[in-house]
Amino acid sequence: MKGRRLSAILGGVVAVSLILAGSASFAQKTPGEVKKFTWYMNVSEPGTVGYGALSAIADLVTRTYPKYLEVLPTSVGGATTTVKVWDRGQGNSCYDTLQHLWQVAVGAGPFDPKKYKFKRPDELWQVLWMYPLIYFGMIRADDAGKIKNFSDFAGKRIFPTPPGYGSHEVFLAFFGPKGMDIRKTMELKTMSVSGAADNLKLGVMDIMWCYCDPGALVKWGKDADVRVGVAVVPPTPEELKKGLAAGPWLLPYEVNPGPLFESPKAKAAKPFKTVAMPFGIAAGKDVSDEHAYYFAKAAFEKQAELKKIMATFTDFAKSGLEWNVEVFKMQSKPPISAPIHPGVALYLKEKGYDAKKLGILVGKR
């Protein structure tokens, strides 16, 4: 009789232990318990950096865990559009920026509640940050001695990229009232990016607000580099600090111009820190913790393979997980206060990162 009671007690302890283990991590599940999920990924237009990067990750994840995931990229437009399409219930994830998380949280820009009612704010959970876009000034090589830093932008004719571009928003904020506060002195030029190189060469503008990712210069910037002959203009540490105060969605990032440029003066420039903005992937409650876990696991543990596919992932291949943890901490602070997907938190825990101790918010179902 005592033996039966002891067995029953031990059995109960084992059952409770398994339940607790299952609530902390689904790693106790057998492979058969994780059903295959078709993940429709909203991506930007073909030919853009975002389209290439998102498609590369989709393919990598599908090839790595074919039993659990089939990730299918679906082009729906730019980053803001992918977020809105996801918010309407189309697709399982969206291509977003740290600025989007801030805009949704505070009701700004395209997510101003007077213009747009966001339907799923409680499940905009970050899955991954892929890369930053890194910003600086680009000028004619002959003007290198005249325009040396961001303060020299005052009073100049500048192409800040077209309205609607994330880079345009970065420019407006960085040089606006809450940043360096010299935007009102500038003459801003409007044009297509395809005409930027010719207009720089002809002197229509003095400065192009240009950007790169960690592995390559934006295509239209490369056009100016090759055809015009350019120099790069970085901020001073003081200018960077002042400009970054414009928004919690801006961050500092170091860029090495040498591998990016052909123009002798730009190529010879020393590495410098400047303003950047992270681009990534967010998903909601319809993506299970298991599937988000395998998605993150594939991306981080095959990060070296991503670099072979696309130079954009140059830095991600070296320190993708560490950089993501740092940005996850940034997005968790007010006023953004945006969580990561619970499945990603499981992967972080597996790698020794305790989200709660690090101050990283985790989505709640």
HUSULPE-V749578 format. One record per helix or strand of 3 or more residues. SS is the DSSP state (helix for helix, strand for strand). FROM is the first residue (numbers start at 1). LEN is the number of residues. Records with the same first field share a line. If there is no record, write none. Layout:
SS->FROM-LEN + FROM-LEN
This chain:
helix->2-23 + 26-3 + 31-3 + 49-16 + 79-9 + 98-9 + 109-3 + 121-3 + 141-3 + 150-4 + 166-9 + 183-3 + 193-10 + 219-9 + 237-8 + 264-4 + 289-13 + 303-7 + 311-22 + 342-9 + 355-4
strand->37-7 + 69-7 + 93-5 + 125-16 + 157-3 + 187-3 + 207-6 + 230-4 + 251-5 + 272-12
